[in-house]
Structure formats: C-alpha cells, structure tokens
Amino acid sequence: MKKIMIIITLLPILILAFTFRVNASYNYSPFEDAIASAEALIAKKVIDASNLVTQTGDLANVSFGVLSDVFAYQNEIYISDTSKNCVYVLDNEYRYLTTFGIDSGEGSLKSPKGLYVTEDYIYVADSGNYRVAVFDHDYNFSSEILAPDDPTFKQSPSDTQGYDFKPLRIAVNSTGRVYVIADQIFEGIIDFNPDGSFSRYLGANTVTLSVWEAFWLKLTSEEQRQAQGYRLATTFVNLNVDENGYIYSVSSSTENNKVIKKLNYKGTDVLIRNGYVDLSGDIITLEGNVNVPTGSSEFIDIDVNDYGSFSVLDRTRGRIFTYDFEGNLLYVGGQIGNIGGAVNNQSSLFLSPQALCYHDNKILVVDSLNKNLVVLEYTEFANLVNQATQYYYNGDYENAKDRWEEVLVLNTNYYLAYAGIAKAQLREGNFEAAMINAKLGFDDYTYSKAYQPYRYLKLTVILPYVMGFSIAGVIFLIGKSIYKSVKVSKEDEEID
C-alpha cells in the first residue's frame, strides 16, 4: 500500500517532467550542449479565413490557399498566395484591405512566390509568368523584369536551349537594384539594374567535396566523371537586404556553417561568426530534459532588423533561430506540430511554415498547410535580450549591461549575458569584474582584453614596492659586505 501511495504521489511529477522534456525552450551552451532556456516567442494571434475581417469588422470573403511569402512595410502586410494567384494586403492590425493580381491583363499573376516592398513599388516574383511583376502602391501594374540577357535562360518561348526564368525569391536595395533567386540557377543570385536590365550573378556558392570524394576524383578518368554526372553548387533558398545594402542569404545545409551568408556588393561573405555554435540551426540531436527531433535544420527564409540581428526559419521543425550581428545565437522559438490547437502552446504553432518577417516588434509567419498567418510576440526575456543587443550595437554599453543583468534574473544560465556584462565592464575600466564575467560567459577574447590592462594596473601598484624592497635588499647586501670587510680588516690588524 505504501508503494502504491508513493507511485501516485510521483505520477504528476513524472508527467510534468515528460511534458517539459517535449515542449521546453532551449538554447546551446559553449560546449554545444542543449540547455533549458526561458521562452522567447509566444503565438498571440492566428489569422485565417475563419477570422479575417475587414476594417469595418465584417468577415472578409477570402479563403487562403497555399501561402508562399509575407512582407511587412509601414502599415501594410503583404501575403502571396501561390495557388490562388494573388497577393493579399492587410493593415497593421491584420484586417483585410484588398487583393491584387487577380485581374486580367498585364497585372495578372500566376503562381506568385516571393515579395518585396519599397517606398515606390511592390515587387512580386511572378514565377508562373516567368517574370518579376512590379506594382505601384495603388496596386496597379507598373512594369516587369524578364529573363536576363544570358545564355543560361531562354530568351523566347521558342528557344530549345536554356532554362525558363522562374523567380522564386526577391529583394531590392535602397538604390533600386533587384536581386532574384531563380529556379534551377546555380550561378548565384541574379543582380538586375534599377531599370530591369541584367547586370551579373552575385555570390555563387562553391562546390564542396569531402576528403574522400576529392581522393576518388583524382583516381577516376574523364569518362567515369561524366558517367557520374556533374556536381553542382548549392543554390540559394532565400535572401533579404539590410538598410546598408548587405544581402543576407540562406542556402541548403550542405554548405555546413556557411548556410547563412552576408554578402557585400562584391559578393564576398562578410558575416561575423563569433558565436558558441555554427549558424546552422540545430547542431545536435538533443536528449534529456530538452528534446529536439533528429534531422538537419533546413532554413527557408531570413529577415534582418536595423541593429544587425536576424531571424531564420527552419522548415524541418518550424524553429525560428535569432542571431545577433556577431553571430551569437540569441534564442530559439517555434515548433512544428498541431496538437491541441492552442495558439499559446509552442507545440502547436506550425505544420508547414514557409516565410517570416519582422513587424512592429513581432514576427509574422505564414503556413502553407494551415493556410494561416501566425503572429508571434516576444516574451519579456526576448525583449530584454533584443534591447541589450541593440544598445550594444549602438555603442550604449551602460544600458546594455543593465539589460543583461535583467536577463540573468529570468535565465541564470544565459552565457551571453555574462559576456555582454563583461564587455561593458571592460569599456568602463572595471577590468577585474570584466574578467570574472567573461570567464562565466566563456568569452576568451574579452577576458584577454581585460587581463592586459588589469595586469598592467597590478604591476603599477606592486612594482614600486618590489623596486623598493629590491633596492633596500641591495643596499643591505652592500652594507653587509662593507661591514664584513671592515671587520675582517680590524681582525687582521689585531693579529699583527
């Protein structure tokens, strides 16, 4: 009877432990272990055909199809629907405004994919019509960008050589240059001039070979290599452009730690990678208190904010990984699954997430299978992390330190907070404290930077005493030697 009572008492604890194991938030330690973390993102609203209303509060007569992309610009949100051949426009309170691309004529869309909106135009990757369609902000068709003048592409429907120009994703910089990722194109990102003319290919991925593959390649003949087929570089999956014109791109996970790149105007990857782990999503299969399913992360979208942090969407598990401008993993949110249907449960967010974007201190995600738009809000923990990162990016180290200290109240094993405090203390001249926190945050670089002036200050304090004792010692030894010499001389005189 006693054993039965013990089992009944422990059963709720075991159930709670199992629930935590499945649904708990996590991050990675400097040792690449999974560690529990405070929740970062909570789904606060889900918009679909059942609750999409107009600005007057009436139910909108709209049914979503296969949603492909989402983009927020000022007070409007744009969502492309590949199966319904249109783009929906919502206001900043997620109320329905209009649909465009469904009318006949030049502005008719077919299988639209990516979206990008600037001050002047709305750009749509009109894949089924083999073009980039450009609309003004009254949703009127303005112009189109057709296949590049390059042998890779068919220049007319009658061409038998080359590929059809099927734009998948699109981004536009502040000068009006248009960057396009197209289907079956391995040469890189297609760069168009502001007038729509083809300029070049940008930032092509390189073919990567393992040591074993390179060894066998040396042993095979030309005929054998041709029989094996060509090894093609990994294509880009998605891209975005920051306010400084840098292109943030994501590729297949076969690119290892170069899954995410930050390309300058030359196409050179300049992304900083100083984090504890590679910028490739989930780095291991987790066990123990936190559980993550097996399989590599496959990033499908990326967005970057105005202080250099960026979020990437993983199609494998529906995770959203957010990194800062130095390549540190800030937090992980989201989850594939449809259990229970509660929007505030992280195990019930997505079935097939396709794209994400930032909007008013939130993250929006469209799901092609659920046919909805999910609005994710930051928790107090994530807001503090974001504020600390932004302060540090802008050089306000004192406020950054204050925010990191608040983060540690919510999550005591958040190593980046210790490192962030150490960086602020280093700039304040509090070198000893900086060394302590840098050690707690496993930040060897900051520890080394703090140790150099700390050692110098210690030496400036100790050195005068050392020199004084040394001089006194030398004087003592000299005096002792003189004394002994005099004493010996006197003794010799007495003997004589």
C-alpha positions in Angstrom: 0.0 0.0 0.0 2.9 2.3 0.9 4.5 1.7 -2.6 1.2 2.5 -4.3 0.9 5.8 -2.5 4.5 6.7 -3.5 3.7 6.0 -7.1 0.5 8.0 -7.0 2.4 10.9 -5.4 5.2 10.8 -8.0 3.0 10.4 -11.1 2.1 14.1 -11.5 5.8 15.0 -11.2 6.7 12.4 -13.9 4.0 13.7 -16.2 5.2 17.3 -15.7 8.8 16.2 -16.3 7.9 14.5 -19.6 5.9 17.5 -20.7 8.9 19.7 -20.1 11.1 17.4 -22.0 8.9 17.7 -25.1 7.9 21.3 -25.1 10.6 23.2 -23.2 12.5 26.0 -24.8 16.2 25.6 -25.2 19.5 27.1 -26.3 23.1 25.9 -26.7 25.9 26.2 -24.3 29.5 27.0 -25.2 30.1 23.2 -25.1 27.4 22.7 -27.7 25.1 21.1 -25.2 21.4 21.7 -25.2 20.3 23.7 -22.2 16.9 24.8 -21.0 16.1 28.5 -21.7 13.3 31.0 -21.0 10.6 31.1 -23.6 11.3 33.7 -26.3 8.3 33.7 -28.7 4.6 33.2 -28.0 1.9 32.9 -30.6 -0.6 35.6 -29.8 -2.8 35.5 -32.9 -3.6 33.3 -35.8 -5.2 34.8 -38.9 -7.1 32.6 -41.3 -10.3 32.6 -43.4 -12.4 32.0 -40.3 -11.4 35.2 -38.5 -10.1 37.5 -41.2 -12.2 40.7 -41.1 -12.3 44.0 -42.9 -11.7 47.4 -41.3 -15.4 47.7 -40.7 -15.4 44.4 -38.7 -17.2 42.3 -41.3 -15.9 38.9 -42.1 -13.8 39.1 -45.3 -14.9 36.9 -48.2 -11.4 35.5 -48.6 -10.2 31.9 -48.3 -6.4 31.4 -48.2 -4.7 28.9 -50.5 -1.0 27.9 -50.5 0.7 30.9 -48.8 4.2 31.4 -50.0 5.6 34.7 -48.6 4.9 37.5 -46.2 6.3 41.1 -46.2 5.5 44.0 -43.8 6.1 47.6 -45.0 5.0 50.5 -42.9 1.3 50.0 -42.1 0.6 47.2 -44.5 1.3 43.4 -44.7 1.5 41.6 -48.0 0.9 37.8 -48.4 1.4 35.9 -51.6 -0.9 33.0 -52.4 0.6 30.6 -55.0 -2.5 28.5 -55.6 -4.9 31.5 -55.7 -2.5 33.5 -58.0 -2.8 36.7 -56.0 -1.4 38.9 -53.2 -3.4 39.8 -50.1 -3.0 43.1 -48.3 -3.7 43.5 -44.6 -3.4 46.6 -42.4 -1.2 46.7 -39.3 -4.0 45.2 -37.2 -4.2 42.2 -39.5 -7.5 43.3 -41.1 -8.2 42.7 -44.7 -7.7 45.6 -47.2 -7.6 44.2 -50.7 -6.4 41.6 -53.1 -4.4 42.3 -56.3 -3.0 40.2 -59.1 -6.3 38.5 -59.9 -7.5 40.9 -62.7 -6.9 40.0 -66.3 -4.3 41.9 -68.3 -0.7 42.7 -67.6 -1.1 42.7 -63.9 -2.4 39.1 -63.7 -0.3 36.9 -61.5 0.4 33.2 -61.9 2.0 31.2 -59.0 3.5 34.2 -57.3 6.3 33.3 -54.8 8.5 36.0 -53.2 7.6 39.6 -52.3 9.5 42.7 -51.6 8.1 46.2 -51.0 9.9 49.5 -51.2 8.9 53.2 -50.9 7.9 53.3 -54.5 6.9 49.8 -55.6 5.7 46.3 -54.8 7.8 43.6 -56.4 6.4 40.1 -56.9 8.3 37.0 -58.1 5.7 36.0 -60.7 7.1 32.6 -61.2 4.3 31.2 -63.5 4.6 34.1 -65.8 8.4 33.9 -65.9 9.0 37.5 -64.7 9.2 39.9 -61.8 6.0 41.9 -61.8 6.2 45.5 -60.4 3.2 47.3 -59.0 2.7 50.8 -57.5 1.2 51.3 -54.1 -2.2 51.7 -55.6 -1.8 48.1 -56.7 -1.7 49.0 -60.4 0.7 47.1 -62.6 3.7 49.3 -63.4 6.4 47.2 -65.2 8.1 43.8 -65.4 11.5 42.3 -65.3 12.0 39.5 -67.7 14.7 36.8 -68.2 18.3 38.0 -68.1 20.1 38.5 -71.3 22.3 35.5 -70.6 22.6 32.1 -72.4 21.5 30.3 -69.2 17.9 31.4 -69.8 15.5 31.0 -72.7 15.2 34.3 -74.5 11.8 33.4 -76.1 9.2 30.7 -75.8 10.6 29.0 -78.9 14.1 28.6 -77.5 15.2 25.0 -77.0 18.3 25.9 -75.0 18.4 27.3 -71.5 16.1 27.4 -68.5 12.8 29.2 -68.1 13.2 32.3 -65.9 11.2 31.3 -62.8 11.9 33.8 -60.0 11.3 32.3 -56.5 12.5 35.0 -54.1 13.3 38.6 -54.5 15.0 41.6 -52.6 15.6 45.2 -53.5 18.2 47.6 -52.1 17.8 51.3 -51.4 19.1 52.2 -54.9 16.6 50.1 -56.7 18.9 47.1 -57.6 16.8 44.0 -57.7 18.2 40.6 -56.5 16.5 37.4 -57.6 16.8 33.8 -56.7 15.5 31.7 -59.7 14.7 28.0 -60.0 17.5 25.7 -61.3 20.1 28.5 -61.3 23.4 27.6 -59.7 25.5 30.6 -60.9 24.4 32.7 -57.9 21.9 35.5 -57.1 20.8 37.3 -60.2 21.5 41.1 -60.0 19.3 43.4 -62.1 20.0 47.1 -62.6 17.3 49.5 -61.4 16.0 49.8 -65.0 15.4 46.0 -65.0 18.4 45.1 -67.2 20.6 42.2 -66.3 23.9 43.1 -64.5 25.6 39.9 -63.2 25.5 36.8 -61.0 26.4 37.5 -57.4 27.9 35.4 -54.6 27.7 31.9 -56.1 28.2 29.0 -53.7 31.2 26.8 -54.3 31.1 23.1 -54.8 32.3 21.4 -51.6 34.0 18.0 -51.7 34.9 15.8 -48.7 38.5 14.5 -48.5 37.3 11.1 -49.6 35.4 12.5 -52.6 38.4 14.5 -53.6 40.7 11.4 -53.3 38.5 9.3 -55.6 38.1 12.2 -58.1 41.8 12.1 -58.6 41.7 8.4 -59.4 38.8 8.5 -61.9 39.0 9.1 -65.6 37.2 11.8 -67.6 34.7 9.2 -68.9 34.0 8.0 -65.4 33.4 11.5 -64.1 31.0 12.2 -67.0 29.1 9.0 -66.2 28.8 10.1 -62.5 27.3 13.4 -63.6 28.2 17.0 -62.7 28.5 18.2 -59.1 26.6 21.5 -58.9 26.9 24.2 -56.4 24.2 24.6 -53.8 21.5 27.0 -54.8 20.3 29.8 -52.7 17.0 29.3 -50.9 16.1 32.8 -49.8 17.5 36.3 -49.3 17.0 39.7 -47.8 18.7 43.1 -47.8 19.5 45.3 -44.8 19.5 49.1 -44.7 23.2 49.2 -45.6 22.7 47.2 -48.8 24.2 43.9 -47.5 22.5 40.8 -48.8 21.6 38.1 -46.2 21.1 34.8 -47.9 20.3 31.2 -46.8 21.3 28.1 -48.6 21.0 24.3 -48.2 22.5 22.8 -45.1 25.1 21.1 -47.3 27.0 24.4 -47.0 27.7 23.5 -43.4 28.5 26.6 -41.3 28.0 28.8 -44.4 24.3 28.2 -44.6 23.8 31.8 -43.8 25.9 34.5 -45.6 26.1 38.2 -45.5 27.3 39.4 -49.0 28.8 42.8 -49.8 28.5 44.4 -53.2 31.4 42.3 -54.5 29.6 39.1 -53.5 32.1 38.4 -50.6 30.7 36.8 -47.5 31.5 39.2 -44.6 29.2 37.6 -41.9 30.8 37.6 -38.4 30.7 34.1 -36.8 31.9 34.6 -33.2 29.1 32.6 -31.5 29.4 29.5 -29.4 27.9 27.4 -32.2 27.7 27.4 -36.0 25.0 29.4 -37.7 23.2 26.4 -38.9 20.2 25.9 -36.6 20.0 22.8 -34.5 23.6 21.4 -34.3 22.9 18.1 -32.5 20.0 15.7 -31.7 19.1 16.7 -28.2 18.3 14.2 -25.4 17.5 14.5 -21.7 15.4 17.4 -20.4 15.0 19.1 -23.8 14.0 17.1 -26.8 14.6 18.1 -30.5 13.7 15.6 -33.3 16.5 14.3 -35.5 17.5 15.7 -38.9 19.4 18.8 -40.0 17.8 22.2 -40.0 16.7 23.5 -43.4 16.5 27.2 -43.5 13.9 28.6 -45.9 13.7 32.3 -45.0 15.6 35.1 -43.3 14.8 38.7 -42.1 17.2 41.3 -40.7 16.4 44.2 -38.4 18.0 47.7 -38.1 20.6 46.7 -35.5 22.1 43.7 -37.3 20.2 40.8 -35.7 18.5 38.4 -38.0 15.9 35.6 -37.7 15.9 32.5 -39.9 13.1 30.0 -40.3 13.7 26.2 -40.2 11.3 24.1 -42.2 12.4 20.8 -40.5 11.0 21.7 -37.1 9.4 25.1 -37.6 12.1 26.7 -35.4 12.9 30.3 -35.6 16.6 30.9 -34.8 17.6 34.5 -34.0 21.3 35.6 -34.1 23.0 38.9 -33.3 25.4 40.9 -35.6 28.4 39.0 -34.1 26.9 35.6 -34.9 25.7 34.7 -31.4 22.5 32.6 -31.1 20.2 34.7 -29.0 17.2 32.4 -28.7 15.1 29.7 -30.4 11.3 29.7 -30.8 8.6 27.9 -32.6 7.7 24.2 -33.2 6.2 22.0 -35.9 3.1 20.2 -34.7 -0.6 20.7 -34.4 -1.5 19.3 -31.0 -4.5 20.7 -29.3 -4.7 23.8 -31.4 -3.9 26.3 -28.6 -2.1 29.3 -30.1 -0.1 29.9 -26.9 1.3 26.4 -26.9 4.7 26.2 -28.6 4.0 22.6 -29.7 1.0 23.7 -31.8 2.4 26.5 -34.0 3.0 25.2 -37.5 2.5 22.4 -39.9 4.5 23.8 -42.9 5.9 27.2 -42.3 7.0 29.0 -45.5 8.2 32.5 -44.7 8.7 35.0 -41.9 9.2 38.8 -41.5 9.5 41.3 -38.7 6.6 43.6 -38.0 6.1 46.1 -35.1 8.3 44.2 -32.6 6.7 40.9 -33.7 7.5 38.1 -36.1 4.9 37.0 -38.7 5.0 33.5 -40.2 2.8 32.1 -43.0 2.0 28.4 -43.0 1.1 26.8 -46.3 -0.7 23.8 -44.9 -2.5 25.5 -42.1 -3.3 28.3 -44.5 -2.8 31.0 -41.9 -0.7 33.9 -40.7 0.8 33.4 -37.2 1.6 36.5 -35.2 4.5 35.8 -32.7 5.2 38.2 -29.9 8.4 38.4 -27.9 8.3 37.5 -24.2 9.9 39.7 -21.5 13.0 37.6 -21.7 13.4 38.1 -25.5 12.6 41.8 -25.3 15.4 42.3 -22.8 17.8 40.3 -25.0 16.8 42.4 -28.0 17.2 45.7 -26.1 20.6 44.7 -24.8 21.8 43.7 -28.2 20.5 46.9 -29.7 22.2 49.0 -27.1 25.5 47.2 -27.6 25.2 47.6 -31.4 24.7 51.3 -31.0 27.6 51.7 -28.5 25.5 52.3 -25.4 27.3 49.8 -23.2 26.0 51.0 -19.9 22.3 50.4 -20.8 23.3 47.1 -22.5 24.8 46.0 -19.2 21.7 46.9 -17.2 19.6 44.8 -19.6 21.9 41.9 -19.5 21.6 41.9 -15.7 17.8 41.8 -16.0 18.1 38.9 -18.4 20.1 36.9 -15.8 17.2 37.3 -13.4 15.0 35.5 -15.8 17.6 33.0 -17.1 20.7 32.4 -14.9 22.4 30.1 -17.3 22.3 32.6 -20.2 26.0 32.7 -21.0 25.7 35.6 -23.5 24.5 37.9 -20.7 27.7 37.3 -18.7 29.7 38.0 -21.8 27.7 41.1 -22.5 28.2 42.5 -19.0 31.9 41.7 -19.3 32.2 43.8 -22.5 30.5 46.7 -20.8 32.7 46.5 -17.7 35.8 46.3 -20.0 34.9 49.7 -21.5 34.1 51.1 -18.1 37.6 50.2 -16.9 36.4 47.7 -14.4 38.9 45.1 -15.6 38.7 42.6 -12.7 34.9 42.4 -12.8 35.1 42.1 -16.6 37.5 39.1 -16.2 35.1 37.4 -13.8 32.1 37.8 -16.0 34.0 37.0 -19.2 35.0 33.7 -17.6 31.4 33.0 -16.6 30.4 33.7 -20.2 33.2 31.7 -21.8 34.3 34.8 -23.6 38.1 34.3 -24.0 38.6 37.3 -26.2 37.1 39.8 -23.7 38.9 38.0 -20.8 42.2 38.5 -22.7 41.4 42.2 -23.4 40.5 42.8 -19.7 43.5 40.9 -18.4 46.1 43.0 -20.2 45.2 46.3 -18.5 44.4 44.5 -15.3 47.9 43.1 -15.2 49.4 46.5 -16.0 47.5 48.1 -13.2 48.5 45.5 -10.7 52.1 45.9 -11.8 51.9 49.7 -11.3 50.7 49.1 -7.8 53.1 46.3 -6.9 56.2 47.4 -8.8 57.1 50.4 -6.6 57.1 48.1 -3.5 59.0 45.4 -5.4 61.6 48.0 -6.5 61.8 49.5 -3.0 62.4 46.1 -1.4 64.8 45.2 -4.1 66.8 48.4 -3.6 66.7 48.0 0.1 67.9 44.5 -0.3 70.8 45.6 -2.5 71.7 48.3 0.0 71.5 45.8 2.8 73.8 43.3 1.0 76.3 46.1 0.1 76.3 47.3 3.7 76.7 43.8 5.0 79.6 43.3 2.6 81.3 46.5 3.7 80.7 45.7 7.3 82.3 42.3 6.9 85.2 43.7 5.0 85.8 46.3 7.8 85.5 43.7 10.5 88.0 41.4 8.7 90.4 44.2 8.3 90.3 45.0 12.1 90.8 41.4 13.0 93.8 41.2 10.7 95.3 44.4 12.4 94.8 42.9 15.9 96.6 39.7 14.9 99.5 41.8 13.5 
